[in-house]
Amino acid sequence: MSGLTPTFQSLQIVETTVSVAFPAISEIGNGWYRFTLTPAVPLVGVIDGGIALPGAERYQPVSIQVLLDVSSGSAQITLVLNDTINFVPIPDVEIVVLNEDESLLVNSGVSNSMGQLLMQLTPGQYVIRIRKDGYNFSTPQTLVVVGNATVTYNGTQVGDVAADYRSIVVPRDP
């Protein structure tokens, strides 16, 4: 719908309780609107479309996934994700790097098929959040960057994984 004056009702960093400043929203034409986030982070929130919209259409939840440029920083960090039981790589693990007080997303990504994620970070101290369905990682964890490094994090599968591979034997009546 064109001609609205939408504003953000709420906006926070994904999987934290950290709120961020509401950016201005402007119409770019044909009912499309834009806004700029600094820094660019994955967010969730609610947009208020304004009083011109009926109640059910006025407040719209939004999820904003942002691609980050991981080329900044002088230290190359390789994050390795392994299974604690089998010591095999865990692919498709979501990793978020936050500043020390967890108020700013610094970098993020997903581990590759070898359970690795490469990123460039500026030397300093960071908080790492690690997530994958079916695994438990003890997070947040602290990452101290002083130069190029490889850091390994271990995850434990949750649930009765062995049950998936057991056969059930039912005795027959003689």
C-alpha positions as CSV (number, residue, x, y, z in Angstrom):
1,M,0.0,0.0,0.0
2,S,1.4,3.4,-1.0
3,G,1.4,6.6,0.9
4,L,1.9,5.2,4.4
5,T,4.2,6.6,7.1
6,P,5.4,3.4,8.8
7,T,7.6,3.4,11.9
8,F,9.1,0.7,14.0
9,Q,7.1,-0.3,17.1
10,S,9.9,-2.6,18.4
11,L,13.2,-3.9,17.0
12,Q,15.8,-6.1,18.6
13,I,18.8,-8.3,17.7
14,V,17.8,-11.9,17.0
15,E,18.2,-14.3,19.9
16,T,19.0,-11.6,22.4
17,T,17.1,-9.0,24.4
18,V,19.2,-6.2,23.0
19,S,17.1,-3.5,21.4
20,V,18.5,-1.2,18.7
21,A,17.7,2.3,17.5
22,F,14.7,2.5,15.2
23,P,15.8,3.6,11.7
24,A,13.7,6.0,9.6
25,I,11.5,4.3,7.0
26,S,10.9,5.9,3.6
27,E,8.8,5.0,0.6
28,I,10.7,4.1,-2.6
29,G,7.6,3.7,-4.8
30,N,4.8,1.3,-5.6
31,G,4.2,0.4,-1.9
32,W,7.9,-0.6,-1.3
33,Y,9.7,1.0,1.7
34,R,13.3,1.0,2.7
35,F,15.4,1.7,5.8
36,T,19.1,1.5,6.6
37,L,20.5,-0.2,9.7
38,T,23.9,0.7,11.1
39,P,25.4,-1.8,11.9
40,A,23.8,-4.3,9.7
41,V,22.5,-7.1,12.0
42,P,19.8,-9.8,11.8
43,L,16.7,-8.4,13.6
44,V,13.1,-9.1,14.6
45,G,10.5,-6.5,15.3
46,V,7.1,-4.9,14.6
47,I,6.3,-2.2,12.1
48,D,3.4,0.2,12.8
49,G,1.9,1.0,9.4
50,G,0.1,4.0,10.8
51,I,-3.5,4.9,11.6
52,A,-4.6,4.7,8.0
53,L,-4.6,0.9,8.3
54,P,-7.2,-1.2,10.1
55,G,-6.1,-2.8,13.3
56,A,-5.3,-6.3,11.9
57,E,-3.1,-4.7,9.2
58,R,-1.5,-1.9,11.2
59,Y,1.1,-3.9,13.2
60,Q,3.2,-6.2,11.1
61,P,5.9,-8.5,12.6
62,V,9.1,-8.5,10.6
63,S,12.3,-10.6,10.5
64,I,15.3,-9.0,8.9
65,Q,18.1,-11.2,7.8
66,V,21.2,-9.2,6.8
67,L,24.2,-10.4,4.9
68,L,27.4,-9.1,6.5
69,D,30.7,-8.3,4.9
70,V,33.1,-10.7,6.7
71,S,36.2,-9.2,5.1
72,S,37.0,-6.6,7.8
73,G,39.5,-7.2,10.6
74,S,43.2,-8.1,10.6
75,A,43.0,-11.6,12.2
76,Q,41.8,-14.7,10.3
77,I,39.8,-16.9,12.7
78,T,38.8,-20.4,11.8
79,L,35.9,-21.7,14.0
80,V,35.7,-25.5,14.1
81,L,32.5,-27.2,15.3
82,N,32.8,-30.9,16.4
83,D,30.5,-33.5,17.9
84,T,31.7,-34.2,21.5
85,I,30.9,-37.9,21.2
86,N,32.1,-38.9,17.7
87,F,34.6,-36.0,17.2
88,V,33.1,-35.5,13.7
89,P,32.5,-32.0,12.1
90,I,29.1,-30.5,12.6
91,P,27.9,-28.8,9.4
92,D,25.2,-26.0,9.2
93,V,25.8,-24.6,12.6
94,E,24.7,-21.0,13.1
95,I,27.4,-18.8,14.7
96,V,27.0,-15.2,15.9
97,V,29.9,-13.1,17.1
98,L,28.9,-10.2,19.4
99,N,31.0,-7.5,21.0
100,E,32.0,-8.0,24.6
101,D,28.8,-6.5,26.2
102,E,26.6,-8.2,23.6
103,S,25.2,-5.0,22.3
104,L,26.5,-5.2,18.7
105,L,26.6,-8.0,16.2
106,V,30.2,-8.1,14.8
107,N,29.9,-11.1,12.4
108,S,27.9,-14.2,11.8
109,G,27.8,-17.2,9.5
110,V,27.1,-20.9,9.1
111,S,29.6,-23.7,9.3
112,N,30.4,-25.5,6.1
113,S,30.4,-29.3,5.4
114,M,33.7,-29.6,7.3
115,G,32.2,-27.9,10.4
116,Q,34.3,-24.8,9.8
117,L,33.6,-21.1,9.4
118,L,36.3,-18.6,8.4
119,M,36.0,-15.0,9.4
120,Q,38.1,-11.9,9.7
121,L,38.0,-10.2,13.1
122,T,39.7,-7.2,14.7
123,P,41.8,-8.2,17.8
124,G,39.7,-8.0,20.9
125,Q,37.3,-9.9,23.1
126,Y,34.0,-11.2,21.7
127,V,31.0,-13.3,22.8
128,I,30.1,-16.3,20.6
129,R,26.6,-17.8,20.3
130,I,26.4,-21.1,18.6
131,R,23.1,-22.8,17.6
132,K,22.0,-25.9,15.7
133,D,18.8,-27.9,16.1
134,G,19.5,-31.2,17.8
135,Y,22.7,-30.0,19.4
136,N,23.6,-28.4,22.7
137,F,26.5,-26.0,22.8
138,S,27.5,-24.3,26.1
139,T,27.2,-20.7,25.0
140,P,27.7,-17.8,25.2
141,Q,31.4,-18.4,25.1
142,T,34.2,-15.9,25.1
143,L,36.5,-15.6,22.2
144,V,39.7,-13.6,22.6
145,V,41.3,-12.6,19.3
146,V,45.0,-11.6,19.3
147,G,46.0,-12.8,15.8
148,N,45.2,-15.6,13.3
149,A,43.9,-18.7,15.2
150,T,41.8,-21.8,14.9
151,V,39.2,-22.2,17.7
152,T,37.2,-25.4,18.3
153,Y,33.8,-25.6,19.9
154,N,32.1,-28.9,20.8
155,G,28.4,-29.7,20.6
156,T,26.5,-32.6,22.1
157,Q,23.6,-34.2,20.4
158,V,20.4,-33.9,22.4
159,G,17.7,-36.6,22.6
160,D,18.1,-40.4,22.3
161,V,20.1,-40.6,19.1
162,A,20.9,-44.3,19.6
163,A,17.1,-45.0,19.5
164,D,17.2,-44.1,15.8
165,Y,19.5,-47.0,15.0
166,R,18.0,-49.8,17.3
167,S,15.9,-52.6,15.9
168,I,13.0,-53.9,17.8
169,V,12.8,-57.7,18.1
170,V,9.4,-59.1,18.9
171,P,9.3,-62.8,19.8
172,R,6.7,-64.9,17.9
173,D,4.3,-67.2,19.5
174,P,5.4,-70.8,19.0
